[in-house]
Amino acid sequence: MQTPISYFTELTDPRVDRSKEHLMEDIIFITIAAVICGAETWNDIENYGKSKE
């Protein structure tokens, strides 16, 4: 059985390598988790991610 994050590792990351601070699959997973927890804006998602560091 695959973990939820493993499904996102197959996605192509269009960002420039030198500007990547976080893995794409981490960003997607945090976004989904934030929305499930009630985030409604990009600022809400950012705040959620920062609160889980």
PQR file of N, CA, C, O and H, with PARSE charges and radii, in Angstrom:
ATOM      1  N   MET A   1       0.846  -1.182   0.000 -0.4000 1.5000
ATOM      2  CA  MET A   1       0.000   0.000   0.000 -0.0000 2.0000
ATOM      3  C   MET A   1       0.892   1.247   0.000  0.5500 1.7000
ATOM      4  O   MET A   1       1.848   1.349   0.769 -0.5500 1.4000
ATOM      5  N   GLN A   2       0.557   2.174  -0.870 -0.4000 1.5000
ATOM      6  CA  GLN A   2       1.328   3.413  -0.965 -0.0000 2.0000
ATOM      7  C   GLN A   2       0.856   4.422   0.075  0.5500 1.7000
ATOM      8  O   GLN A   2      -0.305   4.424   0.485 -0.5500 1.4000
ATOM      9  H   GLN A   2      -0.220   2.090  -1.495  0.4000 1.0000
ATOM     10  N   THR A   3       1.788   5.281   0.491 -0.4000 1.5000
ATOM     11  CA  THR A   3       1.421   6.380   1.380 -0.0000 2.0000
ATOM     12  C   THR A   3       0.791   7.486   0.538  0.5500 1.7000
ATOM     13  O   THR A   3       1.047   7.558  -0.664 -0.5500 1.4000
ATOM     14  H   THR A   3       2.731   5.279   0.158  0.4000 1.0000
ATOM     15  N   PRO A   4      -0.018   8.342   1.137 -0.5600 1.5000
ATOM     16  CA  PRO A   4      -0.629   9.432   0.355  0.2800 2.0000
ATOM     17  C   PRO A   4       0.400  10.307  -0.363  0.5500 1.7000
ATOM     18  O   PRO A   4       0.176  10.712  -1.504 -0.5500 1.4000
ATOM     19  N   ILE A   5       1.512  10.600   0.285 -0.4000 1.5000
ATOM     20  CA  ILE A   5       2.528  11.464  -0.328 -0.0000 2.0000
ATOM     21  C   ILE A   5       3.163  10.797  -1.540  0.5500 1.7000
ATOM     22  O   ILE A   5       3.552  11.488  -2.482 -0.5500 1.4000
ATOM     23  H   ILE A   5       1.694  10.272   1.212  0.4000 1.0000
ATOM     24  N   SER A   6       3.278   9.480  -1.541 -0.4000 1.5000
ATOM     25  CA  SER A   6       3.944   8.793  -2.652 -0.0000 2.0000
ATOM     26  C   SER A   6       3.217   8.999  -3.984  0.5500 1.7000
ATOM     27  O   SER A   6       3.839   8.892  -5.040 -0.5500 1.4000
ATOM     28  H   SER A   6       2.962   8.919  -0.776  0.4000 1.0000
ATOM     29  N   TYR A   7       1.936   9.287  -3.955 -0.4000 1.5000
ATOM     30  CA  TYR A   7       1.203   9.547  -5.192 -0.0000 2.0000
ATOM     31  C   TYR A   7       1.664  10.839  -5.865  0.5500 1.7000
ATOM     32  O   TYR A   7       1.576  10.968  -7.086 -0.5500 1.4000
ATOM     33  H   TYR A   7       1.431   9.374  -3.097  0.4000 1.0000
ATOM     34  N   PHE A   8       2.149  11.785  -5.083 -0.4000 1.5000
ATOM     35  CA  PHE A   8       2.559  13.077  -5.624 -0.0000 2.0000
ATOM     36  C   PHE A   8       3.988  13.084  -6.145  0.5500 1.7000
ATOM     37  O   PHE A   8       4.364  14.008  -6.866 -0.5500 1.4000
ATOM     38  H   PHE A   8       2.221  11.680  -4.091  0.4000 1.0000
ATOM     39  N   THR A   9       4.791  12.093  -5.810 -0.4000 1.5000
ATOM     40  CA  THR A   9       6.193  12.066  -6.246 -0.0000 2.0000
ATOM     41  C   THR A   9       6.310  11.865  -7.751  0.5500 1.7000
ATOM     42  O   THR A   9       7.350  12.170  -8.335 -0.5500 1.4000
ATOM     43  H   THR A   9       4.486  11.342  -5.224  0.4000 1.0000
ATOM     44  N   GLU A  10       5.269  11.361  -8.380 -0.4000 1.5000
ATOM     45  CA  GLU A  10       5.287  11.125  -9.821 -0.0000 2.0000
ATOM     46  C   GLU A  10       4.980  12.382 -10.634  0.5500 1.7000
ATOM     47  O   GLU A  10       5.144  12.375 -11.854 -0.5500 1.4000
ATOM     48  H   GLU A  10       4.424  11.113  -7.906  0.4000 1.0000
ATOM     49  N   LEU A  11       4.542  13.450  -9.990 -0.4000 1.5000
ATOM     50  CA  LEU A  11       4.228  14.694 -10.690 -0.0000 2.0000
ATOM     51  C   LEU A  11       5.503  15.410 -11.123  0.5500 1.7000
ATOM     52  O   LEU A  11       6.516  15.368 -10.425 -0.5500 1.4000
ATOM     53  H   LEU A  11       4.409  13.456  -8.998  0.4000 1.0000
ATOM     54  N   THR A  12       5.446  16.062 -12.270 -0.4000 1.5000
ATOM     55  CA  THR A  12       6.571  16.852 -12.753 -0.0000 2.0000
ATOM     56  C   THR A  12       6.556  18.211 -12.065  0.5500 1.7000
ATOM     57  O   THR A  12       5.527  18.885 -12.014 -0.5500 1.4000
ATOM     58  H   THR A  12       4.624  16.097 -12.837  0.4000 1.0000
ATOM     59  N   ASP A  13       7.711  18.601 -11.539 -0.4000 1.5000
ATOM     60  CA  ASP A  13       7.840  19.887 -10.857 -0.0000 2.0000
ATOM     61  C   ASP A  13       8.377  20.908 -11.854  0.5500 1.7000
ATOM     62  O   ASP A  13       9.529  20.797 -12.272 -0.5500 1.4000
ATOM     63  H   ASP A  13       8.546  18.053 -11.581  0.4000 1.0000
ATOM     64  N   PRO A  14       7.569  21.911 -12.254 -0.5600 1.5000
ATOM     65  CA  PRO A  14       7.993  22.867 -13.277  0.2800 2.0000
ATOM     66  C   PRO A  14       8.924  23.970 -12.767  0.5500 1.7000
ATOM     67  O   PRO A  14       9.388  24.795 -13.553 -0.5500 1.4000
ATOM     68  N   ARG A  15       9.199  23.992 -11.475 -0.4000 1.5000
ATOM     69  CA  ARG A  15      10.013  25.072 -10.910 -0.0000 2.0000
ATOM     70  C   ARG A  15      11.494  24.904 -11.254  0.5500 1.7000
ATOM     71  O   ARG A  15      11.960  23.798 -11.530 -0.5500 1.4000
ATOM     72  H   ARG A  15       8.822  23.322 -10.836  0.4000 1.0000
ATOM     73  N   VAL A  16      12.221  26.022 -11.233 -0.4000 1.5000
ATOM     74  CA  VAL A  16      13.666  26.021 -11.459 -0.0000 2.0000
ATOM     75  C   VAL A  16      14.337  25.400 -10.233  0.5500 1.7000
ATOM     76  O   VAL A  16      14.018  25.763  -9.101 -0.5500 1.4000
ATOM     77  H   VAL A  16      11.842  26.920 -11.009  0.4000 1.0000
ATOM     78  N   ASP A  17      15.265  24.465 -10.455 -0.4000 1.5000
ATOM     79  CA  ASP A  17      15.890  23.736  -9.346 -0.0000 2.0000
ATOM     80  C   ASP A  17      16.493  24.648  -8.282  0.5500 1.7000
ATOM     81  O   ASP A  17      16.342  24.385  -7.089 -0.5500 1.4000
ATOM     82  H   ASP A  17      15.525  24.170 -11.375  0.4000 1.0000
ATOM     83  N   ARG A  18      17.166  25.705  -8.692 -0.4000 1.5000
ATOM     84  CA  ARG A  18      17.862  26.549  -7.714 -0.0000 2.0000
ATOM     85  C   ARG A  18      16.919  27.357  -6.819  0.5500 1.7000
ATOM     86  O   ARG A  18      17.338  27.891  -5.792 -0.5500 1.4000
ATOM     87  H   ARG A  18      17.289  25.919  -9.661  0.4000 1.0000
ATOM     88  N   SER A  19      15.644  27.443  -7.213 -0.4000 1.5000
ATOM     89  CA  SER A  19      14.702  28.237  -6.416 -0.0000 2.0000
ATOM     90  C   SER A  19      13.798  27.376  -5.532  0.5500 1.7000
ATOM     91  O   SER A  19      12.894  27.895  -4.877 -0.5500 1.4000
ATOM     92  H   SER A  19      15.303  27.009  -8.047  0.4000 1.0000
ATOM     93  N   LYS A  20      14.036  26.076  -5.513 -0.4000 1.5000
ATOM     94  CA  LYS A  20      13.185  25.182  -4.721 -0.0000 2.0000
ATOM     95  C   LYS A  20      13.609  25.184  -3.257  0.5500 1.7000
ATOM     96  O   LYS A  20      14.756  24.880  -2.929 -0.5500 1.4000
ATOM     97  H   LYS A  20      14.770  25.654  -6.045  0.4000 1.0000
ATOM     98  N   GLU A  21      12.676  25.529  -2.393 -0.4000 1.5000
ATOM     99  CA  GLU A  21      12.912  25.452  -0.949 -0.0000 2.0000
ATOM    100  C   GLU A  21      12.261  24.210  -0.357  0.5500 1.7000
ATOM    101  O   GLU A  21      12.729  23.673   0.647 -0.5500 1.4000
ATOM    102  H   GLU A  21      11.744  25.776  -2.660  0.4000 1.0000
ATOM    103  N   HIS A  22      11.179  23.758  -0.983 -0.4000 1.5000
ATOM    104  CA  HIS A  22      10.410  22.631  -0.462 -0.0000 2.0000
ATOM    105  C   HIS A  22      10.102  21.662  -1.601  0.5500 1.7000
ATOM    106  O   HIS A  22      10.023  22.061  -2.762 -0.5500 1.4000
ATOM    107  H   HIS A  22      10.799  24.195  -1.798  0.4000 1.0000
ATOM    108  N   LEU A  23       9.930  20.392  -1.259 -0.4000 1.5000
ATOM    109  CA  LEU A  23       9.554  19.399  -2.257 -0.0000 2.0000
ATOM    110  C   LEU A  23       8.115  19.649  -2.711  0.5500 1.7000
ATOM    111  O   LEU A  23       7.257  20.031  -1.916 -0.5500 1.4000
ATOM    112  H   LEU A  23       9.994  20.068  -0.316  0.4000 1.0000
ATOM    113  N   MET A  24       7.870  19.427  -4.002 -0.4000 1.5000
ATOM    114  CA  MET A  24       6.534  19.641  -4.560 -0.0000 2.0000
ATOM    115  C   MET A  24       5.492  18.785  -3.843  0.5500 1.7000
ATOM    116  O   MET A  24       4.398  19.264  -3.543 -0.5500 1.4000
ATOM    117  H   MET A  24       8.567  19.117  -4.648  0.4000 1.0000
ATOM    118  N   GLU A  25       5.823  17.523  -3.566 -0.4000 1.5000
ATOM    119  CA  GLU A  25       4.842  16.655  -2.910 -0.0000 2.0000
ATOM    120  C   GLU A  25       4.509  17.145  -1.499  0.5500 1.7000
ATOM    121  O   GLU A  25       3.388  16.949  -1.029 -0.5500 1.4000
ATOM    122  H   GLU A  25       6.711  17.134  -3.810  0.4000 1.0000
ATOM    123  N   ASP A  26       5.464  17.777  -0.822 -0.4000 1.5000
ATOM    124  CA  ASP A  26       5.190  18.352   0.501 -0.0000 2.0000
ATOM    125  C   ASP A  26       4.235  19.535   0.393  0.5500 1.7000
ATOM    126  O   ASP A  26       3.322  19.678   1.206 -0.5500 1.4000
ATOM    127  H   ASP A  26       6.375  17.937  -1.203  0.4000 1.0000
ATOM    128  N   ILE A  27       4.446  20.379  -0.607 -0.4000 1.5000
ATOM    129  CA  ILE A  27       3.573  21.542  -0.810 -0.0000 2.0000
ATOM    130  C   ILE A  27       2.146  21.091  -1.097  0.5500 1.7000
ATOM    131  O   ILE A  27       1.196  21.642  -0.541 -0.5500 1.4000
ATOM    132  H   ILE A  27       5.188  20.263  -1.267  0.4000 1.0000
ATOM    133  N   ILE A  28       1.994  20.101  -1.953 -0.4000 1.5000
ATOM    134  CA  ILE A  28       0.660  19.604  -2.304 -0.0000 2.0000
ATOM    135  C   ILE A  28      -0.019  18.988  -1.087  0.5500 1.7000
ATOM    136  O   ILE A  28      -1.193  19.248  -0.824 -0.5500 1.4000
ATOM    137  H   ILE A  28       2.766  19.653  -2.405  0.4000 1.0000
ATOM    138  N   PHE A  29       0.725  18.170  -0.347 -0.4000 1.5000
ATOM    139  CA  PHE A  29       0.142  17.517   0.826 -0.0000 2.0000
ATOM    140  C   PHE A  29      -0.266  18.536   1.888  0.5500 1.7000
ATOM    141  O   PHE A  29      -1.348  18.425   2.464 -0.5500 1.4000
ATOM    142  H   PHE A  29       1.678  17.958  -0.561  0.4000 1.0000
ATOM    143  N   ILE A  30       0.582  19.521   2.151 -0.4000 1.5000
ATOM    144  CA  ILE A  30       0.260  20.562   3.134 -0.0000 2.0000
ATOM    145  C   ILE A  30      -0.963  21.355   2.686  0.5500 1.7000
ATOM    146  O   ILE A  30      -1.814  21.700   3.507 -0.5500 1.4000
ATOM    147  H   ILE A  30       1.461  19.611   1.683  0.4000 1.0000
ATOM    148  N   THR A  31      -1.056  21.645   1.390 -0.4000 1.5000
ATOM    149  CA  THR A  31      -2.213  22.371   0.859 -0.0000 2.0000
ATOM    150  C   THR A  31      -3.499  21.586   1.080  0.5500 1.7000
ATOM    151  O   THR A  31      -4.501  22.146   1.526 -0.5500 1.4000
ATOM    152  H   THR A  31      -0.365  21.365   0.724  0.4000 1.0000
ATOM    153  N   ILE A  32      -3.476  20.300   0.773 -0.4000 1.5000
ATOM    154  CA  ILE A  32      -4.667  19.460   0.964 -0.0000 2.0000
ATOM    155  C   ILE A  32      -5.037  19.388   2.446  0.5500 1.7000
ATOM    156  O   ILE A  32      -6.207  19.524   2.804 -0.5500 1.4000
ATOM    157  H   ILE A  32      -2.663  19.846   0.410  0.4000 1.0000
ATOM    158  N   ALA A  33      -4.042  19.175   3.302 -0.4000 1.5000
ATOM    159  CA  ALA A  33      -4.302  19.094   4.743 -0.0000 2.0000
ATOM    160  C   ALA A  33      -4.880  20.406   5.267  0.5500 1.7000
ATOM    161  O   ALA A  33      -5.803  20.398   6.081 -0.5500 1.4000
ATOM    162  H   ALA A  33      -3.092  19.064   3.011  0.4000 1.0000
ATOM    163  N   ALA A  34      -4.342  21.523   4.805 -0.4000 1.5000
ATOM    164  CA  ALA A  34      -4.826  22.829   5.250 -0.0000 2.0000
ATOM    165  C   ALA A  34      -6.281  23.048   4.843  0.5500 1.7000
ATOM    166  O   ALA A  34      -7.079  23.547   5.636 -0.5500 1.4000
ATOM    167  H   ALA A  34      -3.592  21.529   4.144  0.4000 1.0000
ATOM    168  N   VAL A  35      -6.625  22.681   3.623 -0.4000 1.5000
ATOM    169  CA  VAL A  35      -8.004  22.848   3.144 -0.0000 2.0000
ATOM    170  C   VAL A  35      -8.952  21.949   3.936  0.5500 1.7000
ATOM    171  O   VAL A  35     -10.055  22.367   4.288 -0.5500 1.4000
ATOM    172  H   VAL A  35      -5.977  22.276   2.978  0.4000 1.0000
ATOM    173  N   ILE A  36      -8.529  20.722   4.216 -0.4000 1.5000
ATOM    174  CA  ILE A  36      -9.353  19.825   5.033 -0.0000 2.0000
ATOM    175  C   ILE A  36      -9.595  20.433   6.416  0.5500 1.7000
ATOM    176  O   ILE A  36     -10.663  20.261   7.003 -0.5500 1.4000
ATOM    177  H   ILE A  36      -7.633  20.382   3.930  0.4000 1.0000
ATOM    178  N   CYS A  37      -8.592  21.143   6.924 -0.4000 1.5000
ATOM    179  CA  CYS A  37      -8.691  21.765   8.253 -0.0000 2.0000
ATOM    180  C   CYS A  37      -9.357  23.135   8.228  0.5500 1.7000
ATOM    181  O   CYS A  37      -9.399  23.818   9.250 -0.5500 1.4000
ATOM    182  H   CYS A  37      -7.724  21.283   6.447  0.4000 1.0000
ATOM    183  N   GLY A  38      -9.880  23.547   7.065 -0.4000 1.5000
ATOM    184  CA  GLY A  38     -10.661  24.774   7.008 -0.0000 2.0000
ATOM    185  C   GLY A  38     -10.010  25.961   6.335  0.5500 1.7000
ATOM    186  O   GLY A  38     -10.606  27.038   6.300 -0.5500 1.4000
ATOM    187  H   GLY A  38      -9.846  22.992   6.234  0.4000 1.0000
ATOM    188  N   ALA A  39      -8.807  25.809   5.797 -0.4000 1.5000
ATOM    189  CA  ALA A  39      -8.158  26.928   5.105 -0.0000 2.0000
ATOM    190  C   ALA A  39      -8.973  27.304   3.870  0.5500 1.7000
ATOM    191  O   ALA A  39      -9.416  26.438   3.117 -0.5500 1.4000
ATOM    192  H   ALA A  39      -8.324  24.934   5.826  0.4000 1.0000
ATOM    193  N   GLU A  40      -9.161  28.604   3.676 -0.4000 1.5000
ATOM    194  CA  GLU A  40      -9.944  29.080   2.539 -0.0000 2.0000
ATOM    195  C   GLU A  40      -9.161  29.981   1.601  0.5500 1.7000
ATOM    196  O   GLU A  40      -9.613  30.256   0.490 -0.5500 1.4000
ATOM    197  H   GLU A  40      -8.800  29.308   4.288  0.4000 1.0000
ATOM    198  N   THR A  41      -7.996  30.445   2.029 -0.4000 1.5000
ATOM    199  CA  THR A  41      -7.184  31.333   1.190 -0.0000 2.0000
ATOM    200  C   THR A  41      -5.744  30.826   1.174  0.5500 1.7000
ATOM    201  O   THR A  41      -5.366  29.963   1.966 -0.5500 1.4000
ATOM    202  H   THR A  41      -7.629  30.222   2.932  0.4000 1.0000
ATOM    203  N   TRP A  42      -4.942  31.383   0.251 -0.4000 1.5000
ATOM    204  CA  TRP A  42      -3.519  31.015   0.205 -0.0000 2.0000
ATOM    205  C   TRP A  42      -2.816  31.440   1.485  0.5500 1.7000
ATOM    206  O   TRP A  42      -1.897  30.762   1.944 -0.5500 1.4000
ATOM    207  H   TRP A  42      -5.249  32.084  -0.392  0.4000 1.0000
ATOM    208  N   ASN A  43      -3.243  32.558   2.065 -0.4000 1.5000
ATOM    209  CA  ASN A  43      -2.661  32.987   3.344 -0.0000 2.0000
ATOM    210  C   ASN A  43      -2.982  31.993   4.457  0.5500 1.7000
ATOM    211  O   ASN A  43      -2.135  31.709   5.304 -0.5500 1.4000
ATOM    212  H   ASN A  43      -3.990  33.109   1.693  0.4000 1.0000
ATOM    213  N   ASP A  44      -4.204  31.466   4.454 -0.4000 1.5000
ATOM    214  CA  ASP A  44      -4.574  30.440   5.433 -0.0000 2.0000
ATOM    215  C   ASP A  44      -3.684  29.206   5.278  0.5500 1.7000
ATOM    216  O   ASP A  44      -3.230  28.628   6.265 -0.5500 1.4000
ATOM    217  H   ASP A  44      -4.892  31.696   3.766  0.4000 1.0000
ATOM    218  N   ILE A  45      -3.443  28.812   4.031 -0.4000 1.5000
ATOM    219  CA  ILE A  45      -2.604  27.641   3.762 -0.0000 2.0000
ATOM    220  C   ILE A  45      -1.176  27.895   4.229  0.5500 1.7000
ATOM    221  O   ILE A  45      -0.547  27.023   4.829 -0.5500 1.4000
ATOM    222  H   ILE A  45      -3.812  29.282   3.229  0.4000 1.0000
ATOM    223  N   GLU A  46      -0.672  29.080   3.954 -0.4000 1.5000
ATOM    224  CA  GLU A  46       0.677  29.439   4.403 -0.0000 2.0000
ATOM    225  C   GLU A  46       0.768  29.398   5.928  0.5500 1.7000
ATOM    226  O   GLU A  46       1.717  28.844   6.483 -0.5500 1.4000
ATOM    227  H   GLU A  46      -1.182  29.789   3.466  0.4000 1.0000
ATOM    228  N   ASN A  47      -0.210  29.978   6.593 -0.4000 1.5000
ATOM    229  CA  ASN A  47      -0.217  29.985   8.058 -0.0000 2.0000
ATOM    230  C   ASN A  47      -0.296  28.567   8.619  0.5500 1.7000
ATOM    231  O   ASN A  47       0.358  28.252   9.613 -0.5500 1.4000
ATOM    232  H   ASN A  47      -0.981  30.428   6.142  0.4000 1.0000
ATOM    233  N   TYR A  48      -1.087  27.724   7.988 -0.4000 1.5000
ATOM    234  CA  TYR A  48      -1.193  26.329   8.416 -0.0000 2.0000
ATOM    235  C   TYR A  48       0.162  25.634   8.285  0.5500 1.7000
ATOM    236  O   TYR A  48       0.614  24.962   9.212 -0.5500 1.4000
ATOM    237  H   TYR A  48      -1.618  27.980   7.181  0.4000 1.0000
ATOM    238  N   GLY A  49       0.800  25.797   7.140 -0.4000 1.5000
ATOM    239  CA  GLY A  49       2.102  25.177   6.919 -0.0000 2.0000
ATOM    240  C   GLY A  49       3.140  25.642   7.922  0.5500 1.7000
ATOM    241  O   GLY A  49       3.909  24.836   8.445 -0.5500 1.4000
ATOM    242  H   GLY A  49       0.433  26.343   6.386  0.4000 1.0000
ATOM    243  N   LYS A  50       3.163  26.928   8.190 -0.4000 1.5000
ATOM    244  CA  LYS A  50       4.129  27.473   9.157 -0.0000 2.0000
ATOM    245  C   LYS A  50       3.851  26.964  10.569  0.5500 1.7000
ATOM    246  O   LYS A  50       4.778  26.761  11.353 -0.5500 1.4000
ATOM    247  H   LYS A  50       2.538  27.583   7.766  0.4000 1.0000
ATOM    248  N   SER A  51       2.586  26.762  10.891 -0.4000 1.5000
ATOM    249  CA  SER A  51       2.247  26.297  12.240 -0.0000 2.0000
ATOM    250  C   SER A  51       2.637  24.841  12.460  0.5500 1.7000
ATOM    251  O   SER A  51       2.716  24.386  13.601 -0.5500 1.4000
ATOM    252  H   SER A  51       1.832  26.927  10.254  0.4000 1.0000
ATOM    253  N   LYS A  52       2.880  24.106  11.379 -0.4000 1.5000
ATOM    254  CA  LYS A  52       3.228  22.682  11.481 -0.0000 2.0000
ATOM    255  C   LYS A  52       4.719  22.423  11.318  0.5500 1.7000
ATOM    256  O   LYS A  52       5.141  21.267  11.274 -0.5500 1.4000
ATOM    257  H   LYS A  52       2.815  24.475  10.452  0.4000 1.0000
ATOM    258  N   GLU A  53       5.533  23.490  11.227 -0.4000 1.5000
ATOM    259  CA  GLU A  53       6.981  23.307  11.063 -0.0000 2.0000
ATOM    260  C   GLU A  53       7.600  22.673  12.282  0.5500 1.7000
ATOM    261  O   GLU A  53       8.810  22.447  12.314 -0.5500 1.4000
ATOM    262  H   GLU A  53       5.190  24.428  11.262  0.4000 1.0000
TER
END
